[in-house]
Amino acid sequence: MPTDLARAGLRLWVMSDLRIDRLPLDLPDPPDFDVLVVAGNVCPGIDASVRWLAEALRGRQGGRPVVLVPGNVEFWDPRPKALNLRDGRAAAAAHGVTLLSDAAVRVEDRDGGGVHIVGSTLWTDWALHGPRTATNARSYARRAHPDNRRITLGHGVPYWPHDAAGAHARSRAFIEDVLVSVKVTGEGFGASRAALVRDVRRGDRAVVVTHHAPSQASLCGRLSPDVCEPWVSASFASDVEDLMVMWGAPKAWIHGHVPTPTDHRIGRCRVVANPRSRLGRVEVFDPSFIVEA
């Protein structure tokens, strides 16, 4: 097994927030990549996002994996949230797309090393600016956040901010437990029967993909608390930086749900986003952006 210094790395073709329902997009010829990672918000409906990816690629990915983590916009659909996810999983299986919603998949880099891609929407917990601010953030969000109107849990049952906070807690625990499982087994300490991932091998590492941002550091200036209402910035991100500095920290954390690209480090973890969004009239999206992990 090559060492980390000698390893070629896994080349991840990264993008998010394509919103092809607002503005059409032609994907370019693929760059030199190993896995395409789409961090959510392609268009409303998970199955519609899956179908668009398959049609846009037109088989040009060859046998290389295509990973989609659903964003909040994927759940903007008349169907209840659980039914939307069920139909999305069926569409993903039919079109050869790996859909990760509190799930993980193992892929191999060019040197045969294993990378576990851990995917979750990671809905916000509304506590980006501290737990004491979360109640006010949820209150403002109940009145103004579009997810309340466009996502349902059932007929006439909105997806409220406290529902998102509960989903955040579940996803955070899932990500943390997978990261620890990968680290424990990858370091040769043996596998637990209770581990959430079973196919971990010696030397494996992890990459996390979420739609919502994992840190305030990923937000641009116009989303900072001194520019906008704190609940607005809390709708874009949660503070899970401790997962990036713990013993089992991932090599990289890829996300979407921000208006401009970001590329920074928290501990040894590289945090990146490549959203298709416009700031004024300047296009800053790179449709061929590669992250190596």
N, C-alpha and C positions, 0 to 999 in steps of 0.2 A: 504493500500500500504506500503510495507516495506521501511524503510529508506535506503539511499545509504550504510550506514555502515552494515546493516543487509542483504542487497540484495546479493544473491548468484552470480549474474553477468551472462553475456552471454559469453559462451565459444566458441571462434572463432578459428577454425582450419585454419591456415593461411599458404599460400605458393604462390610463383610466379616464373616466368622465368623458367618454366619447360623444355621448348625447346625439346619436345619429338621428333621433326623432326630431331634433331641432335643426340640424345642419348635416347634410349627407357627407360621407367620408369615404374615400378610396384608400385602402391600406396600400402602402408601397410594397415593392418586392421585399421579401423578408431579409433582414440583415443576417449576419453570421450568428445564429442563436441556437440554444439547446431547448429552451422552454419559453413559450409565450405566456406571459402573466398579465391578465387584465383585472385590475383592482376595482371593478364595479362601475355602475352608472353608464352602461352602454345605451340602454333605452328602457322604457317601462315594460315589465314582464320578463321574468327570467328566461322563459322559453323563447321569447322574441330575441333577446340578447344572444342566446346560444345560436339560434338560426342565423342571425346576422353575421356572427363571427365565422360560422362555417361557410356562408356564402361569400363573405369578403375575402377569406383566405383562398378559396377555390382550390383547396388541396395543396397549396404551395408550401405548407408546413411539413409536407412529407409525413414521416412517422413520428415527428417530434410532438411532445405533449402541448396541449393548449389548456391553460388553467384559467377559470373564471371564478372570482369571488363576488357574489352579488352585493350591490350597493343598495342604498335606500330607494333609489329610483327604480330598480328592478322590481321592487314591491309596490310601486305605484300602479295598481292593477285592480280591476273590479273584483277579482277573486280574493277570498281570504288569504292571509299571509301563508298559512300552512299549505293550502291547496296550490298556490302559486309556486311554492318551493317544490311540492311533489311533482307538478307538471314540468318544472324546470329540470329536475333530476332526470325525468324520463326523456326530455329533449336532449339533455347532455349525453346520456347513454346512447341515444340514436345517432348523434352527430359526432361522436368521438371527442367530446369536450369534457374535461375534468372539472366538475363543479364542487367547490369547497365551501361549505357552510358549516362551521365547527367540525372540520374534517381535515385530514392530512393525507398526503401522497408521497411516496418515495420515488425519486428519480436518480439516475446516475449521471455524474459528470463524465467528461471525456477520458478521465483516467480511471474510471470505474468506482470512484468514491460516491457514497450515498448522500443525497440531500433530501431532507424531509421538508416539504412545503406545507406549512400549517396555515389554513385559510379560515377567515371569519369576517362577517360584516363588522363586528365589534361596534354595535350601536353605542352611542354616547351614554355615559352615566350622568351627564349634566353637572359634574363636579370638577370641571377643569380648574376652576379657581378656588377649590377647597370645598369640603363637605357642607360648610355652613351656607354656601351660596347656591347649593343644588336645588333647594326648595324654591327659591325665587326663580331660578332658571327654568325649572319645570313649569312653574306658574305662567311665566311669560310664553313658554313654548306651547302650552295648551291653547293659548289664544292666537298664536301667530305662526307656528311651524307648519309647513305644508304636509308633512307626514301624517298629521292628525286627520287631514281631509282625504288623503289619497291611499292610505293603507288601512285595512280593516283586519280584525281578528275573526270576524263573522258578520253576518247580516246586521248592519246597524251598530256594530261595535268598533269604534275607532281604535287605532293603535296609538295609545297615549304616551307621553314622555315617561311615566313610571313603568310602562311596559318595556320601553327601550332600555331603561336603567336595569330592569331585571334581566333582559337578554344580554346586556353588557356583562353583568356579573357571571352569567353562565359561560359566555365566550371567554372572558378573561381567565376563569378557572381552567377551561379546556386548554387554552394556549399554554398556560403556565405548566399544567400537568404533562402536556406533550413535550415541552421543552426539557423538563426534568427527565422524562423517560428517555429521550434521545441522548441527553448528556450522560446519564447513568450507564446505559447500555453501550453507547459509543465509546466511553472511556474504559470499557471492559469490566465493569462491576457486576455484570449479569443482568438478565431481564426479569422483571417482576410479572407475576401472573395477572396483576391488576393494572398493568401498563395500558394506556390508551392506544399505543402503537406497538405492533408486534414484530415488524420486519426491520428492526434496527440492527445494524451490524457495526462491528468495531471500526471506529474512525468516522462514523456518520456525523453529519452536522444538520442544522436546521435554518430555514428561512421562514419568516412570518409574512403573510399577506393579509391585510385588512382593508376594508373600504374607508372607514373613518380613521382619522389621524391618531397616532398614539402619543402625541406630545404637543404642547403649545409651541415648541420650537419649529414645528412644521408650518405654522400659520404665518402668512405674510403680514406686513405692517397694517394693511387696511382691515385686518381681522383682529388686531390686538385689542385688549380691553380698554386702552386709552382712546381708541378710535371708534369702536362700536360697543353696543350693549354687551355686557359680559355673557348673557345667555346666548348671544349669536355665536361668539367664538366657542362657547361650550357645545354648540350644536355640531361643530366641525370636528372636535377632538376631545379625547379624554387623556388623563395623565396616567400612562402605564409605563413610565420610564424605568421603574424598578425592574420590569421584566427584561430590560436591555442591559442591565448591569449585574444581574444575578449570575450565579454559577453556570446555569444552563443557557445563557443569553444567546440569541440567534446571531448568525453571521450578518444578516441583513433583515430589515423590516421595510416592506413595500406597502404603500397605501395610496389612497385617492382622496376625494372629498375636500380638496383645497383648490383655490383658484389659480395658483401658479406653481410651477415645479419647485421642488426642494431637494436638497442633497446635503445631509449633515451627519454627524456622528453623535451617538450617545453611548458612552463607554467605548467598547470595541465594535458596537453594532452600527452599521451604515443604514441610515434612514432616508428613503428616497420616495418621490412621487413624480409622475409625469402625466399630469392631467391635460386633456384637451380643453383649454379654456382661454378666454381672451381678457387681457387687462388693457382697457382702452381699445386701441385698434392694432395692438402688437400681438402677433401670434407667437407664443412661447412654447408650444407643444412640439416635441421631437418625436415623430412617428417611428423612428428607428432607434430609439434609446435603449442601450444595453447596460445592464448591471451584472457584474461578475461576483459570484458568491461561492 
